[in-house]
Amino acid sequence: MIDLEQDKFKEECGVFGIFSNENIDVSHLTYYGLYALQHRGQESAGIAVCNNGEINLQKGMGLVTDVFNTENLDKMPGNAAIGHVRYSTTGGSNVVNAQPILSNCKLGSISIAHNGNLVNADVIKELLEDGGTLFQTSIDTEVILNLISRSAKKGIENAVVDTMQAIKGSYAIVILTEDKLIGVRDPNGIRPLCIGKFDNSYILCSESCALDAVGAELVRDVNPGEIVIIDKEGIKSINFAEKTKCETCAFEYIYFARPDSVIDGISVYNSRELAGEQLYHDSPVEADIVIGVPDSGLSAAVGYAKASGIPYGIGLIKNKYVGRTFIAPTQELREKAVSVKLNALKVNIEGKRVVIIDDSIVRGTTSKKLVDLLRQAGAKEIHFRVSSPVVKYPCYFGINISYRKELIGSYKEVEEIRDYIGADSLGYLSIDSLLKTLGEDRKYCLGCFKGVYPISAPIEVDKERFEV
């Protein structure tokens, strides 16, 4: 059985927040916003709603549709809300670590949700514990919340500024107080966060597709190092960092984000189609059909076909209804070629020279299975093309791959990878070509390709992570 998600970088988390001066149903709108961001995390979901100065929190394990229904959302009226979908980065997978998290301090009730990863969370947590702070979770989001609480006497705005100047890493944060919605993006802009508006309501969310889902208009992206404060008076911003630069994670465009999102002014779909076009120029081949691996490889496959003149076709069919509770087949059933999550469309594959496009190769195990599947369907030749550069280094900004030894590109050359996965040829997008698809006038976080990161050398954090 091929599990496409098992051999991929995981999508960190997604955040959503809304503040309204109108009498609207913010809990249901947050639900729909999170539903649109479900691709960013399928482990847990939560919503916190403020109603007349009181914050009500509900969260649980599973998908948004598992955790929430009409009955419990109807019990969460209010004028402001934040929500979160999670894939665990720091902290284990359990309901205690689900977000948002809620606390009471001198400022009153505060709830917070966070996408990203702090590289100095352990150091700050130890200092806070030495000062008597007790932690209820094992996630770095609670470190942020406790730092804000410690500065409460300065007022919420100054407390948030002080906190952001203390933490280090990647983050897109939404904070709900008794009368404000606050959004923050890290000084390098590694994780996305945007502002939307409809009528007299403002929204903060990870991707613009969530704005589309609730009928809101994209206003702009939150700038790197910017704190956005929304209350009944309107919207204002504070720049808390002097030296800021936008270095969005390149994998947001390659894989994480939905294709219908726009991040920092760049259409995710267009960037993926352009990547496919550039991939053909980097690694051309003669073939009969171009197919994409569903879903993130499809846009690049369209681009490759467009540039090459080779017909684009459907070669792999994905069963989209295999959920978290799916019962995996036994070894006996696997030997009978049970193919549940993905199947080859034999009528389009048999006897043909096939170009298969995927967005990345991480461990290589899924790529090998895909090649086997196409061989079984009668493919004459299989040319594997990857619409991103070779992944050689781990990410410490909130992605699940932590060690170089987990990455096939860190210890095998391209020809060795080709031999391992069993393809007739293998080609990757070059880093220069990737930058052409995104705009060479800007910088991006390319740490997983080059081993150079926007924030200090990660080898100082944990040398073992960088050993092969």
C-alpha positions as CSV (number, residue, x, y, z in Angstrom):
1,M,0.0,0.0,0.0
2,I,1.4,3.4,-1.0
3,D,1.0,6.1,1.6
4,L,1.9,9.3,-0.1
5,E,2.0,11.3,3.1
6,Q,4.4,9.0,4.9
7,D,7.4,10.1,2.8
8,K,6.8,13.8,2.8
9,F,7.7,16.8,4.8
10,K,4.7,17.5,7.0
11,E,2.9,20.8,6.9
12,E,3.6,22.2,10.4
13,C,0.3,23.9,11.4
14,G,-2.4,26.3,10.3
15,V,-3.8,29.3,12.2
16,F,-6.9,31.4,11.8
17,G,-8.3,34.4,13.7
18,I,-11.2,36.8,13.3
19,F,-12.4,40.0,15.0
20,S,-15.7,41.5,14.2
21,N,-17.7,44.6,15.2
22,E,-20.7,43.0,13.7
23,N,-23.1,40.4,15.1
24,I,-21.7,37.5,13.1
25,D,-21.1,33.8,13.8
26,V,-17.3,33.8,14.4
27,S,-17.1,30.2,15.7
28,H,-18.7,28.8,12.5
29,L,-16.5,31.1,10.3
30,T,-13.4,29.9,12.1
31,Y,-14.5,26.3,11.5
32,Y,-14.7,26.9,7.8
33,G,-11.4,28.8,7.8
34,L,-9.7,25.8,9.6
35,Y,-11.4,23.4,7.2
36,A,-9.7,25.3,4.3
37,L,-6.3,25.0,6.2
38,Q,-6.8,21.3,7.0
39,H,-3.9,20.3,4.7
40,R,-1.5,22.0,7.1
41,G,-2.3,19.7,10.0
42,Q,-4.6,16.7,10.6
43,E,-3.6,15.7,14.1
44,S,-5.7,18.0,16.2
45,A,-7.9,21.1,15.9
46,G,-9.1,23.8,18.3
47,I,-11.1,27.0,18.5
48,A,-11.1,29.7,21.2
49,V,-13.9,32.3,21.1
50,C,-14.2,35.6,23.1
51,N,-17.7,36.6,24.2
52,N,-18.2,39.7,26.3
53,G,-14.6,39.4,27.7
54,E,-14.8,35.7,28.4
55,I,-12.8,33.2,26.3
56,N,-14.3,29.8,25.7
57,L,-12.0,27.1,24.3
58,Q,-12.7,23.8,22.7
59,K,-10.2,21.4,21.1
60,G,-9.7,17.7,20.4
61,M,-7.8,15.1,18.4
62,G,-8.6,14.5,14.8
63,L,-9.8,16.5,11.8
64,V,-11.8,19.7,12.1
65,T,-14.9,17.8,11.2
66,D,-14.1,15.2,13.9
67,V,-13.7,17.8,16.7
68,F,-16.5,20.3,15.8
69,N,-20.2,20.1,14.9
70,T,-23.2,22.4,14.8
71,E,-24.1,21.6,18.4
72,N,-20.8,22.6,20.0
73,L,-20.2,25.5,17.7
74,D,-23.6,27.0,18.5
75,K,-22.5,27.0,22.2
76,M,-19.5,29.3,21.3
77,P,-21.0,32.7,20.4
78,G,-18.8,35.8,20.4
79,N,-17.2,38.6,18.4
80,A,-13.6,37.3,18.1
81,A,-12.0,33.9,17.7
82,I,-8.8,32.1,16.9
83,G,-8.3,28.5,15.6
84,H,-5.6,26.0,14.9
85,V,-5.0,22.8,13.0
86,R,-1.9,20.9,14.2
87,Y,0.7,18.5,13.0
88,S,3.1,18.0,15.9
89,T,6.6,19.5,15.6
90,T,7.6,20.1,19.2
91,G,5.7,18.1,21.9
92,G,3.9,14.8,21.5
93,S,0.6,14.0,19.8
94,N,-2.0,14.3,22.5
95,V,-4.9,16.6,23.4
96,V,-2.9,18.5,26.0
97,N,-0.6,19.7,23.3
98,A,-3.5,20.6,21.0
99,Q,-3.9,24.4,20.3
100,P,-5.0,27.1,20.9
101,I,-3.9,27.1,24.6
102,L,-5.6,29.3,27.2
103,S,-4.2,31.1,30.3
104,N,-5.2,33.7,32.8
105,C,-2.8,36.4,34.0
106,K,-2.8,40.1,35.1
107,L,-4.0,41.0,31.6
108,G,-7.0,38.6,32.0
109,S,-7.7,35.6,29.8
110,I,-5.3,35.1,26.8
111,S,-5.4,32.4,24.2
112,I,-2.7,31.7,21.6
113,A,-2.1,29.5,18.6
114,H,1.2,29.2,16.8
115,N,2.6,27.8,13.5
116,G,6.4,27.3,13.4
117,N,9.2,26.3,15.8
118,L,11.3,28.2,18.3
119,V,15.0,27.3,18.3
120,N,15.6,28.7,21.8
121,A,12.4,27.4,23.4
122,D,14.3,24.9,25.7
123,V,16.6,27.6,27.0
124,I,13.8,30.0,27.8
125,K,11.6,27.2,29.3
126,E,14.4,26.2,31.6
127,L,14.9,29.8,32.8
128,L,11.1,30.2,33.3
129,E,11.0,27.0,35.3
130,D,13.9,28.1,37.4
131,G,11.8,31.2,38.2
132,G,8.8,29.1,39.3
133,T,6.7,28.9,36.2
134,L,4.8,25.6,35.8
135,F,4.2,24.2,32.3
136,Q,1.1,22.2,31.4
137,T,2.2,21.2,27.9
138,S,5.4,20.2,26.1
139,I,4.9,22.7,23.2
140,D,6.9,25.8,22.6
141,T,3.6,27.8,22.2
142,E,3.3,27.7,26.0
143,V,6.7,29.3,26.3
144,I,5.5,32.3,24.2
145,L,2.3,32.5,26.3
146,N,4.2,32.5,29.6
147,L,6.6,35.1,28.4
148,I,3.7,37.4,27.6
149,S,2.1,36.7,31.0
150,R,5.4,37.7,32.7
151,S,5.3,41.1,31.1
152,A,1.6,41.6,31.7
153,K,2.1,44.7,33.9
154,K,3.4,46.5,30.8
155,G,0.1,46.0,28.9
156,I,-0.6,43.5,26.2
157,E,1.1,45.4,23.3
158,N,4.4,45.9,25.2
159,A,4.2,42.4,26.6
160,V,4.0,41.0,23.0
161,V,6.8,43.2,21.8
162,D,9.1,42.1,24.7
163,T,8.2,38.5,24.0
164,M,8.9,38.6,20.3
165,Q,12.3,40.2,20.9
166,A,13.2,37.3,23.2
167,I,12.2,34.3,21.1
168,K,14.1,33.0,18.1
169,G,12.8,30.9,15.2
170,S,10.0,30.7,12.8
171,Y,6.5,31.7,13.7
172,A,3.1,32.9,12.6
173,I,1.1,33.6,15.8
174,V,-2.5,34.6,16.5
175,I,-3.4,35.8,20.0
176,L,-6.9,36.4,21.4
177,T,-7.4,38.6,24.5
178,E,-10.6,39.9,26.1
179,D,-10.8,42.7,23.6
180,K,-8.1,42.2,20.9
181,L,-7.0,39.9,18.1
182,I,-3.2,40.1,17.6
183,G,-1.1,38.5,14.8
184,V,2.7,38.2,14.7
185,R,5.1,37.0,12.0
186,D,8.8,36.3,12.6
187,P,11.5,38.8,11.4
188,N,12.5,36.5,8.6
189,G,8.9,35.8,7.4
190,I,9.6,32.1,7.2
191,R,6.0,31.1,8.0
192,P,3.2,32.8,6.1
193,L,0.5,35.0,7.7
194,C,-2.0,37.2,5.9
195,I,-4.7,39.8,6.6
196,G,-8.2,39.6,5.2
197,K,-11.3,41.7,5.5
198,F,-15.0,41.6,4.9
199,D,-17.6,44.1,6.0
200,N,-16.5,45.3,9.4
201,S,-14.5,42.3,10.2
202,Y,-10.8,41.5,10.0
203,I,-9.2,38.1,9.6
204,L,-5.6,36.7,10.2
205,C,-4.7,33.3,8.7
206,S,-1.9,31.2,7.4
207,E,-3.1,31.1,3.8
208,S,-5.3,33.2,1.5
209,C,-7.4,30.1,0.6
210,A,-8.9,30.4,4.1
211,L,-10.1,33.9,3.3
212,D,-11.7,32.6,0.1
213,A,-13.5,29.9,2.1
214,V,-15.3,32.5,4.3
215,G,-15.9,35.1,1.5
216,A,-13.2,37.6,2.7
217,E,-10.9,39.7,0.6
218,L,-7.1,39.5,0.9
219,V,-5.7,42.8,2.2
220,R,-2.0,42.0,2.4
221,D,0.5,39.7,4.0
222,V,1.7,40.4,7.5
223,N,5.2,41.8,7.1
224,P,8.3,40.0,8.6
225,G,8.8,41.4,12.2
226,E,5.3,42.9,12.3
227,I,2.7,42.8,15.1
228,V,-0.8,43.4,13.9
229,I,-3.4,44.5,16.5
230,I,-7.1,44.4,15.8
231,D,-9.8,45.8,18.1
232,K,-13.0,47.8,18.0
233,E,-11.0,50.9,17.0
234,G,-9.7,49.1,13.8
235,I,-6.3,47.8,12.9
236,K,-2.8,49.0,13.6
237,S,0.7,47.6,13.5
238,I,4.0,47.6,15.4
239,N,7.4,46.7,13.9
240,F,9.3,44.9,16.7
241,A,12.5,44.0,14.8
242,E,15.0,46.4,13.2
243,K,16.6,44.2,10.6
244,T,13.9,42.2,8.8
245,K,13.9,40.4,5.5
246,C,11.3,38.2,3.9
247,E,12.7,34.7,3.5
248,T,9.6,32.6,3.1
249,C,10.1,28.8,3.3
250,A,10.5,27.6,-0.3
251,F,8.5,24.5,0.6
252,E,5.4,26.6,1.2
253,Y,5.4,27.0,-2.6
254,I,6.7,23.5,-3.5
255,Y,4.4,21.5,-1.3
256,F,2.9,22.8,1.9
257,A,0.4,25.5,0.7
258,R,-2.8,24.9,-1.2
259,P,-2.4,25.7,-5.0
260,D,-5.2,28.3,-4.8
261,S,-3.3,30.4,-2.2
262,V,-1.3,33.5,-2.8
263,I,1.7,33.9,-0.4
264,D,3.7,37.1,-0.3
265,G,2.3,38.1,-3.6
266,I,3.1,34.9,-5.4
267,S,0.5,32.5,-6.7
268,V,1.3,29.0,-5.4
269,Y,-0.2,27.4,-8.5
270,N,1.7,29.6,-10.9
271,S,5.0,28.9,-9.1
272,R,4.4,25.1,-9.3
273,E,3.5,25.2,-13.0
274,L,6.6,27.4,-13.7
275,A,8.7,24.9,-11.7
276,G,7.4,22.1,-14.1
277,E,8.4,24.2,-17.1
278,Q,11.9,24.9,-15.7
279,L,12.2,21.2,-14.8
280,Y,11.9,20.3,-18.5
281,H,14.6,22.7,-19.4
282,D,16.8,21.3,-16.6
283,S,16.1,17.7,-17.3
284,P,14.5,17.0,-20.8
285,V,13.5,13.6,-22.0
286,E,11.5,12.0,-24.8
287,A,8.3,10.3,-23.7
288,D,4.7,9.6,-24.5
289,I,2.9,11.0,-21.5
290,V,3.5,13.3,-18.5
291,I,1.7,12.4,-15.3
292,G,1.8,14.0,-11.8
293,V,1.7,12.4,-8.3
294,P,-1.5,13.6,-6.7
295,D,-2.0,16.2,-5.5
296,S,1.0,18.4,-5.2
297,G,2.8,17.1,-8.3
298,L,-0.1,17.8,-10.7
299,S,0.6,21.5,-11.2
300,A,4.3,20.9,-12.0
301,A,3.3,18.1,-14.4
302,V,1.1,20.5,-16.3
303,G,4.1,22.8,-16.6
304,Y,6.4,20.0,-17.8
305,A,3.9,18.9,-20.4
306,K,3.5,22.5,-21.6
307,A,7.2,23.1,-22.0
308,S,8.0,19.7,-23.5
309,G,5.0,19.3,-25.8
310,I,4.5,15.8,-24.4
311,P,0.8,15.2,-23.7
312,Y,-0.3,15.6,-20.1
313,G,-2.5,12.8,-18.8
314,I,-3.9,11.2,-15.6
315,G,-1.7,8.3,-14.6
316,L,-2.4,7.8,-10.9
317,I,-5.8,7.7,-9.2
318,K,-5.9,8.7,-5.5
319,N,-8.5,7.5,-3.1
320,K,-9.3,10.7,-1.1
321,Y,-11.5,9.0,1.4
322,V,-8.9,7.0,3.4
323,G,-9.0,8.7,6.8
324,R,-7.1,8.5,10.0
325,T,-9.0,5.4,11.2
326,F,-8.2,3.4,8.0
327,I,-7.3,-0.2,8.8
328,A,-4.0,-1.1,7.1
329,P,-3.9,-4.4,5.2
330,T,-2.1,-7.4,6.7
331,Q,1.0,-8.8,5.2
332,E,-1.0,-11.5,3.5
333,L,-3.3,-8.9,1.9
334,R,-0.4,-6.8,0.9
335,E,1.1,-9.8,-1.0
336,K,-2.2,-9.9,-2.9
337,A,-1.3,-6.4,-4.3
338,V,-4.0,-4.6,-2.3
339,S,-3.7,-1.0,-3.6
340,V,-6.0,1.2,-1.6
341,K,-4.6,4.7,-1.4
342,L,-3.3,4.9,-5.0
343,N,-3.7,3.0,-8.2
344,A,-2.2,3.3,-11.7
345,L,-4.6,4.1,-14.6
346,K,-3.4,1.2,-16.8
347,V,-5.2,2.4,-19.9
348,N,-3.0,5.6,-19.9
349,I,0.3,3.9,-18.8
350,E,0.5,0.5,-20.6
351,G,3.2,0.4,-23.3
352,K,4.1,4.0,-22.9
353,R,7.2,6.0,-22.0
354,V,6.1,7.8,-18.8
355,V,7.4,11.0,-17.2
356,I,6.2,11.1,-13.6
357,I,6.5,14.4,-11.7
358,D,6.6,14.6,-7.9
359,D,7.3,17.7,-5.8
360,S,10.1,16.2,-3.8
361,I,11.9,13.0,-2.7
362,V,12.5,12.8,1.0
363,R,13.3,9.3,2.1
364,G,12.8,7.7,-1.3
365,T,10.5,4.8,-0.2
366,T,7.4,6.2,-1.8
367,S,9.2,7.1,-5.0
368,K,10.3,3.4,-5.2
369,K,6.8,2.2,-4.7
370,L,5.4,4.6,-7.4
371,V,7.9,3.3,-9.9
372,D,6.9,-0.3,-9.0
373,L,3.3,0.6,-9.5
374,L,3.8,2.0,-12.9
375,R,5.9,-1.0,-14.0
376,Q,3.1,-3.3,-12.9
377,A,0.7,-1.2,-15.0
378,G,2.9,-1.9,-18.1
379,A,4.9,1.3,-18.4
380,K,7.6,0.9,-21.1
381,E,10.0,3.4,-19.6
382,I,9.7,5.5,-16.3
383,H,11.4,8.9,-16.1
384,F,11.1,10.3,-12.6
385,R,11.3,14.1,-12.4
386,V,11.3,16.2,-9.2
387,S,10.0,19.8,-9.2
388,S,12.4,20.8,-6.3
389,P,16.1,20.6,-5.7
390,V,17.7,17.6,-3.9
391,V,16.7,17.7,-0.2
392,K,20.0,17.3,1.7
393,Y,19.6,19.0,5.1
394,P,17.1,18.8,7.9
395,C,14.8,21.7,8.8
396,Y,14.6,23.0,12.4
397,F,11.8,25.5,11.7
398,G,8.9,23.3,12.4
399,I,9.1,20.4,9.8
400,N,9.1,16.8,10.9
401,I,12.4,15.7,9.3
402,S,15.1,16.3,12.0
403,Y,18.1,14.3,10.9
404,R,20.2,14.1,7.7
405,K,20.3,10.3,7.9
406,E,16.6,10.4,7.1
407,L,17.1,12.2,3.8
408,I,18.2,10.0,0.9
409,G,19.6,13.0,-0.9
410,S,22.1,13.6,1.9
411,Y,24.0,10.4,1.4
412,K,23.3,9.2,-2.2
413,E,24.1,10.9,-5.5
414,V,21.3,11.4,-8.0
415,E,22.3,8.3,-10.0
416,E,22.3,6.2,-6.8
417,I,18.9,7.5,-6.0
418,R,17.7,6.6,-9.5
419,D,19.0,3.1,-9.0
420,Y,17.3,2.8,-5.6
421,I,13.9,3.8,-6.8
422,G,14.2,1.8,-10.0
423,A,13.5,4.5,-12.6
424,D,15.0,4.7,-16.1
425,S,16.1,8.2,-15.4
426,L,15.9,10.8,-12.6
427,G,16.1,14.6,-12.7
428,Y,15.7,17.4,-10.2
429,L,15.0,21.1,-10.5
430,S,18.1,23.1,-9.8
431,I,18.2,25.7,-7.1
432,D,18.7,28.5,-9.7
433,S,15.7,27.3,-11.6
434,L,13.6,27.2,-8.4
435,L,14.5,30.8,-7.7
436,K,13.4,31.7,-11.3
437,T,10.0,30.3,-10.5
438,L,9.7,32.4,-7.3
439,G,11.4,35.6,-8.4
440,E,15.2,36.1,-8.2
441,D,14.7,39.6,-6.7
442,R,13.8,38.1,-3.3
443,K,15.3,35.7,-0.8
444,Y,13.8,32.4,0.5
445,C,14.7,29.9,3.1
446,L,16.5,27.2,1.2
447,G,18.0,25.5,4.3
448,C,16.9,22.0,3.4
449,F,18.6,22.3,0.0
450,K,21.8,24.3,0.9
451,G,22.3,23.9,4.6
452,V,22.3,27.7,5.0
453,Y,19.5,29.1,7.2
454,P,18.1,32.6,7.9
455,I,18.8,32.1,11.6
456,S,22.1,31.0,13.2
457,A,23.8,27.7,12.3
458,P,21.5,24.9,13.5
459,I,24.6,22.7,14.0
460,E,25.0,24.6,17.3
461,V,21.5,23.4,18.3
462,D,22.2,19.7,17.9
463,K,25.2,18.3,16.0
464,E,23.7,14.8,15.7
465,R,20.9,16.2,13.5
466,F,23.5,17.1,10.8
467,E,25.4,13.9,10.8
468,V,24.8,11.3,8.1
